[in-house]
Amino acid sequence: MVEYLCLQELRRRSQRLKDDKRRFATMDETSDGVERTVR
């Protein structure tokens, strides 16, 4: 039972991470471009 709950939590967190990546994709791209120009 505990393992099942852990799996649910992991899935929830992974889904949250995917949403965050989607939300901040443009910010990441711009920051990457800035870093490349600075380098």
N, CA, C, O and CB atoms as a CASP TS submission, in Angstrom:
PFRMAT TS
TARGET T0000
AUTHOR 0000-0000-0000
METHOD Language model
MODEL 1
PARENT N/A
ATOM      1  N   MET     1       0.836  -1.202   0.000  1.00  0.00           N
ATOM      2  CA  MET     1       0.000   0.000   0.000  1.00  0.00           C
ATOM      3  C   MET     1       0.873   1.256   0.000  1.00  0.00           C
ATOM      4  O   MET     1       0.607   2.197  -0.747  1.00  0.00           O
ATOM      5  CB  MET     1      -0.947   0.004   1.223  1.00  0.00           C
ATOM      6  N   VAL     2       1.896   1.272   0.821  1.00  0.00           N
ATOM      7  CA  VAL     2       2.773   2.441   0.856  1.00  0.00           C
ATOM      8  C   VAL     2       3.461   2.633  -0.495  1.00  0.00           C
ATOM      9  O   VAL     2       3.567   3.757  -0.986  1.00  0.00           O
ATOM     10  CB  VAL     2       3.825   2.298   1.977  1.00  0.00           C
ATOM     11  N   GLU     3       3.923   1.543  -1.091  1.00  0.00           N
ATOM     12  CA  GLU     3       4.604   1.656  -2.394  1.00  0.00           C
ATOM     13  C   GLU     3       3.656   2.244  -3.438  1.00  0.00           C
ATOM     14  O   GLU     3       4.056   3.068  -4.260  1.00  0.00           O
ATOM     15  CB  GLU     3       5.125   0.269  -2.865  1.00  0.00           C
ATOM     16  N   TYR     4       2.382   1.805  -3.392  1.00  0.00           N
ATOM     17  CA  TYR     4       1.406   2.318  -4.351  1.00  0.00           C
ATOM     18  C   TYR     4       1.250   3.834  -4.191  1.00  0.00           C
ATOM     19  O   TYR     4       1.207   4.564  -5.181  1.00  0.00           O
ATOM     20  CB  TYR     4       0.041   1.611  -4.168  1.00  0.00           C
ATOM     21  N   LEU     5       1.165   4.301  -2.945  1.00  0.00           N
ATOM     22  CA  LEU     5       1.042   5.744  -2.707  1.00  0.00           C
ATOM     23  C   LEU     5       2.274   6.468  -3.222  1.00  0.00           C
ATOM     24  O   LEU     5       2.159   7.547  -3.804  1.00  0.00           O
ATOM     25  CB  LEU     5       0.841   6.037  -1.205  1.00  0.00           C
ATOM     26  N   CYS     6       3.447   5.892  -3.017  1.00  0.00           N
ATOM     27  CA  CYS     6       4.678   6.520  -3.505  1.00  0.00           C
ATOM     28  C   CYS     6       4.625   6.650  -5.031  1.00  0.00           C
ATOM     29  O   CYS     6       5.009   7.680  -5.585  1.00  0.00           O
ATOM     30  CB  CYS     6       5.926   5.696  -3.070  1.00  0.00           C
ATOM     31  N   LEU     7       4.150   5.606  -5.700  1.00  0.00           N
ATOM     32  CA  LEU     7       4.063   5.668  -7.162  1.00  0.00           C
ATOM     33  C   LEU     7       3.115   6.779  -7.585  1.00  0.00           C
ATOM     34  O   LEU     7       3.403   7.527  -8.519  1.00  0.00           O
ATOM     35  CB  LEU     7       3.596   4.315  -7.742  1.00  0.00           C
ATOM     36  N   GLN     8       1.992   6.885  -6.903  1.00  0.00           N
ATOM     37  CA  GLN     8       1.048   7.953  -7.240  1.00  0.00           C
ATOM     38  C   GLN     8       1.707   9.322  -7.080  1.00  0.00           C
ATOM     39  O   GLN     8       1.564  10.194  -7.936  1.00  0.00           O
ATOM     40  CB  GLN     8      -0.213   7.862  -6.356  1.00  0.00           C
ATOM     41  N   GLU     9       2.425   9.498  -5.979  1.00  0.00           N
ATOM     42  CA  GLU     9       3.078  10.789  -5.726  1.00  0.00           C
ATOM     43  C   GLU     9       4.129  11.070  -6.793  1.00  0.00           C
ATOM     44  O   GLU     9       4.246  12.200  -7.267  1.00  0.00           O
ATOM     45  CB  GLU     9       3.724  10.809  -4.322  1.00  0.00           C
ATOM     46  N   LEU    10       4.891  10.050  -7.172  1.00  0.00           N
ATOM     47  CA  LEU    10       5.917  10.236  -8.208  1.00  0.00           C
ATOM     48  C   LEU    10       5.265  10.650  -9.524  1.00  0.00           C
ATOM     49  O   LEU    10       5.750  11.550 -10.210  1.00  0.00           O
ATOM     50  CB  LEU    10       6.744   8.938  -8.403  1.00  0.00           C
ATOM     51  N   ARG    11       4.165   9.988  -9.867  1.00  0.00           N
ATOM     52  CA  ARG    11       3.483  10.356 -11.115  1.00  0.00           C
ATOM     53  C   ARG    11       3.003  11.792 -11.038  1.00  0.00           C
ATOM     54  O   ARG    11       3.115  12.549 -12.002  1.00  0.00           O
ATOM     55  CB  ARG    11       2.294   9.410 -11.397  1.00  0.00           C
ATOM     56  N   ARG    12       2.464  12.164  -9.873  1.00  0.00           N
ATOM     57  CA  ARG    12       1.957  13.526  -9.715  1.00  0.00           C
ATOM     58  C   ARG    12       3.095  14.531  -9.885  1.00  0.00           C
ATOM     59  O   ARG    12       2.942  15.544 -10.568  1.00  0.00           O
ATOM     60  CB  ARG    12       1.281  13.702  -8.331  1.00  0.00           C
ATOM     61  N   ARG    13       4.223  14.246  -9.266  1.00  0.00           N
ATOM     62  CA  ARG    13       5.360  15.172  -9.352  1.00  0.00           C
ATOM     63  C   ARG    13       5.888  15.241 -10.782  1.00  0.00           C
ATOM     64  O   ARG    13       6.205  16.324 -11.274  1.00  0.00           O
ATOM     65  CB  ARG    13       6.487  14.741  -8.389  1.00  0.00           C
ATOM     66  N   SER    14       5.985  14.092 -11.449  1.00  0.00           N
ATOM     67  CA  SER    14       6.498  14.093 -12.821  1.00  0.00           C
ATOM     68  C   SER    14       5.574  14.910 -13.720  1.00  0.00           C
ATOM     69  O   SER    14       6.036  15.656 -14.583  1.00  0.00           O
ATOM     70  CB  SER    14       6.637  12.646 -13.358  1.00  0.00           C
ATOM     71  N   GLN    15       4.260  14.761 -13.510  1.00  0.00           N
ATOM     72  CA  GLN    15       3.300  15.533 -14.308  1.00  0.00           C
ATOM     73  C   GLN    15       3.471  17.021 -14.025  1.00  0.00           C
ATOM     74  O   GLN    15       3.397  17.843 -14.938  1.00  0.00           O
ATOM     75  CB  GLN    15       1.843  15.087 -14.007  1.00  0.00           C
ATOM     76  N   ARG    16       3.700  17.367 -12.762  1.00  0.00           N
ATOM     77  CA  ARG    16       3.883  18.765 -12.394  1.00  0.00           C
ATOM     78  C   ARG    16       5.137  19.318 -13.062  1.00  0.00           C
ATOM     79  O   ARG    16       5.145  20.454 -13.537  1.00  0.00           O
ATOM     80  CB  ARG    16       3.971  18.920 -10.862  1.00  0.00           C
ATOM     81  N   LEU    17       6.196  18.510 -13.097  1.00  0.00           N
ATOM     82  CA  LEU    17       7.442  18.951 -13.729  1.00  0.00           C
ATOM     83  C   LEU    17       7.219  19.190 -15.215  1.00  0.00           C
ATOM     84  O   LEU    17       7.715  20.170 -15.771  1.00  0.00           O
ATOM     85  CB  LEU    17       8.563  17.911 -13.515  1.00  0.00           C
ATOM     86  N   LYS    18       6.469  18.292 -15.861  1.00  0.00           N
ATOM     87  CA  LYS    18       6.200  18.474 -17.292  1.00  0.00           C
ATOM     88  C   LYS    18       5.461  19.782 -17.518  1.00  0.00           C
ATOM     89  O   LYS    18       5.785  20.535 -18.437  1.00  0.00           O
ATOM     90  CB  LYS    18       5.380  17.290 -17.856  1.00  0.00           C
ATOM     91  N   ASP    19       4.455  20.055 -16.668  1.00  0.00           N
ATOM     92  CA  ASP    19       3.695  21.295 -16.821  1.00  0.00           C
ATOM     93  C   ASP    19       4.604  22.501 -16.628  1.00  0.00           C
ATOM     94  O   ASP    19       4.511  23.474 -17.377  1.00  0.00           O
ATOM     95  CB  ASP    19       2.525  21.342 -15.820  1.00  0.00           C
ATOM     96  N   ASP    20       5.482  22.444 -15.628  1.00  0.00           N
ATOM     97  CA  ASP    20       6.385  23.569 -15.379  1.00  0.00           C
ATOM     98  C   ASP    20       7.307  23.780 -16.577  1.00  0.00           C
ATOM     99  O   ASP    20       7.533  24.915 -16.999  1.00  0.00           O
ATOM    100  CB  ASP    20       7.216  23.330 -14.096  1.00  0.00           C
ATOM    101  N   LYS    21       7.839  22.689 -17.124  1.00  0.00           N
ATOM    102  CA  LYS    21       8.730  22.826 -18.282  1.00  0.00           C
ATOM    103  C   LYS    21       7.976  23.466 -19.440  1.00  0.00           C
ATOM    104  O   LYS    21       8.512  24.328 -20.137  1.00  0.00           O
ATOM    105  CB  LYS    21       9.305  21.446 -18.706  1.00  0.00           C
ATOM    106  N   ARG    22       6.733  23.045 -19.643  1.00  0.00           N
ATOM    107  CA  ARG    22       5.950  23.604 -20.731  1.00  0.00           C
ATOM    108  C   ARG    22       5.710  25.097 -20.480  1.00  0.00           C
ATOM    109  O   ARG    22       5.764  25.910 -21.402  1.00  0.00           O
ATOM    110  CB  ARG    22       4.607  22.848 -20.884  1.00  0.00           C
ATOM    111  N   ARG    23       5.444  25.439 -19.217  1.00  0.00           N
ATOM    112  CA  ARG    23       5.118  26.819 -18.868  1.00  0.00           C
ATOM    113  C   ARG    23       6.340  27.727 -19.034  1.00  0.00           C
ATOM    114  O   ARG    23       6.220  28.860 -19.499  1.00  0.00           O
ATOM    115  CB  ARG    23       4.590  26.894 -17.426  1.00  0.00           C
ATOM    116  N   PHE    24       7.515  27.220 -18.649  1.00  0.00           N
ATOM    117  CA  PHE    24       8.717  28.062 -18.676  1.00  0.00           C
ATOM    118  C   PHE    24       9.610  27.757 -19.880  1.00  0.00           C
ATOM    119  O   PHE    24      10.790  28.106 -19.881  1.00  0.00           O
ATOM    120  CB  PHE    24       9.513  27.876 -17.388  1.00  0.00           C
ATOM    121  N   ALA    25       9.056  27.114 -20.894  1.00  0.00           N
ATOM    122  CA  ALA    25       9.870  26.744 -22.056  1.00  0.00           C
ATOM    123  C   ALA    25      10.449  27.995 -22.708  1.00  0.00           C
ATOM    124  O   ALA    25      11.629  28.022 -23.058  1.00  0.00           O
ATOM    125  CB  ALA    25       9.031  25.940 -23.081  1.00  0.00           C
ATOM    126  N   THR    26       9.626  29.031 -22.874  1.00  0.00           N
ATOM    127  CA  THR    26      10.108  30.246 -23.540  1.00  0.00           C
ATOM    128  C   THR    26      11.201  30.895 -22.695  1.00  0.00           C
ATOM    129  O   THR    26      12.205  31.356 -23.239  1.00  0.00           O
ATOM    130  CB  THR    26       8.942  31.246 -23.783  1.00  0.00           C
ATOM    131  N   MET    27      11.023  30.938 -21.379  1.00  0.00           N
ATOM    132  CA  MET    27      12.034  31.537 -20.516  1.00  0.00           C
ATOM    133  C   MET    27      13.353  30.781 -20.633  1.00  0.00           C
ATOM    134  O   MET    27      14.421  31.388 -20.708  1.00  0.00           O
ATOM    135  CB  MET    27      11.557  31.553 -19.057  1.00  0.00           C
ATOM    136  N   ASP    28      13.270  29.442 -20.648  1.00  0.00           N
ATOM    137  CA  ASP    28      14.491  28.648 -20.771  1.00  0.00           C
ATOM    138  C   ASP    28      15.186  28.943 -22.101  1.00  0.00           C
ATOM    139  O   ASP    28      16.407  29.092 -22.147  1.00  0.00           O
ATOM    140  CB  ASP    28      14.172  27.142 -20.654  1.00  0.00           C
ATOM    141  N   GLU    29      14.412  29.025 -23.170  1.00  0.00           N
ATOM    142  CA  GLU    29      15.014  29.273 -24.478  1.00  0.00           C
ATOM    143  C   GLU    29      15.722  30.624 -24.493  1.00  0.00           C
ATOM    144  O   GLU    29      16.836  30.733 -25.003  1.00  0.00           O
ATOM    145  CB  GLU    29      13.945  29.219 -25.584  1.00  0.00           C
ATOM    146  N   THR    30      15.089  31.645 -23.942  1.00  0.00           N
ATOM    147  CA  THR    30      15.700  32.968 -23.951  1.00  0.00           C
ATOM    148  C   THR    30      16.966  32.966 -23.100  1.00  0.00           C
ATOM    149  O   THR    30      17.982  33.539 -23.492  1.00  0.00           O
ATOM    150  CB  THR    30      14.707  34.032 -23.439  1.00  0.00           C
ATOM    151  N   SER    31      16.906  32.321 -21.935  1.00  0.00           N
ATOM    152  CA  SER    31      18.091  32.294 -21.063  1.00  0.00           C
ATOM    153  C   SER    31      19.223  31.538 -21.757  1.00  0.00           C
ATOM    154  O   SER    31      20.384  31.937 -21.664  1.00  0.00           O
ATOM    155  CB  SER    31      17.758  31.632 -19.688  1.00  0.00           C
ATOM    156  N   ASP    32      18.887  30.438 -22.459  1.00  0.00           N
ATOM    157  CA  ASP    32      19.925  29.695 -23.172  1.00  0.00           C
ATOM    158  C   ASP    32      20.573  30.586 -24.233  1.00  0.00           C
ATOM    159  O   ASP    32      21.794  30.590 -24.387  1.00  0.00           O
ATOM    160  CB  ASP    32      19.335  28.419 -23.823  1.00  0.00           C
ATOM    161  N   GLY    33      19.757  31.334 -24.956  1.00  0.00           N
ATOM    162  CA  GLY    33      20.298  32.217 -25.986  1.00  0.00           C
ATOM    163  C   GLY    33      21.227  33.247 -25.361  1.00  0.00           C
ATOM    164  O   GLY    33      22.291  33.528 -25.911  1.00  0.00           O
ATOM    165  N   VAL    34      20.842  33.814 -24.218  1.00  0.00           N
ATOM    166  CA  VAL    34      21.677  34.817 -23.553  1.00  0.00           C
ATOM    167  C   VAL    34      22.996  34.185 -23.130  1.00  0.00           C
ATOM    168  O   VAL    34      24.068  34.762 -23.314  1.00  0.00           O
ATOM    169  CB  VAL    34      20.945  35.424 -22.325  1.00  0.00           C
ATOM    170  N   GLU    35      22.894  32.972 -22.554  1.00  0.00           N
ATOM    171  CA  GLU    35      24.123  32.307 -22.115  1.00  0.00           C
ATOM    172  C   GLU    35      25.049  32.055 -23.298  1.00  0.00           C
ATOM    173  O   GLU    35      26.263  32.224 -23.180  1.00  0.00           O
ATOM    174  CB  GLU    35      23.797  30.982 -21.405  1.00  0.00           C
ATOM    175  N   ARG    36      24.494  31.655 -24.427  1.00  0.00           N
ATOM    176  CA  ARG    36      25.335  31.385 -25.603  1.00  0.00           C
ATOM    177  C   ARG    36      26.030  32.656 -26.060  1.00  0.00           C
ATOM    178  O   ARG    36      27.217  32.641 -26.387  1.00  0.00           O
ATOM    179  CB  ARG    36      24.494  30.796 -26.755  1.00  0.00           C
ATOM    180  N   THR    37      25.278  33.767 -26.082  1.00  0.00           N
ATOM    181  CA  THR    37      25.889  35.017 -26.542  1.00  0.00           C
ATOM    182  C   THR    37      26.981  35.449 -25.570  1.00  0.00           C
ATOM    183  O   THR    37      28.025  35.949 -25.990  1.00  0.00           O
ATOM    184  CB  THR    37      24.822  36.132 -26.687  1.00  0.00           C
ATOM    185  N   VAL    38      26.746  35.260 -24.275  1.00  0.00           N
ATOM    186  CA  VAL    38      27.754  35.664 -23.277  1.00  0.00           C
ATOM    187  C   VAL    38      29.006  34.822 -23.440  1.00  0.00           C
ATOM    188  O   VAL    38      30.121  35.335 -23.349  1.00  0.00           O
ATOM    189  CB  VAL    38      27.199  35.527 -21.833  1.00  0.00           C
ATOM    190  N   ARG    39      28.825  33.526 -23.682  1.00  0.00           N
ATOM    191  CA  ARG    39      29.977  32.662 -23.870  1.00  0.00           C
ATOM    192  C   ARG    39      30.718  33.075 -25.127  1.00  0.00           C
ATOM    193  O   ARG    39      31.732  32.469 -25.473  1.00  0.00           O
ATOM    194  CB  ARG    39      29.552  31.186 -23.947  1.00  0.00           C
TER
END
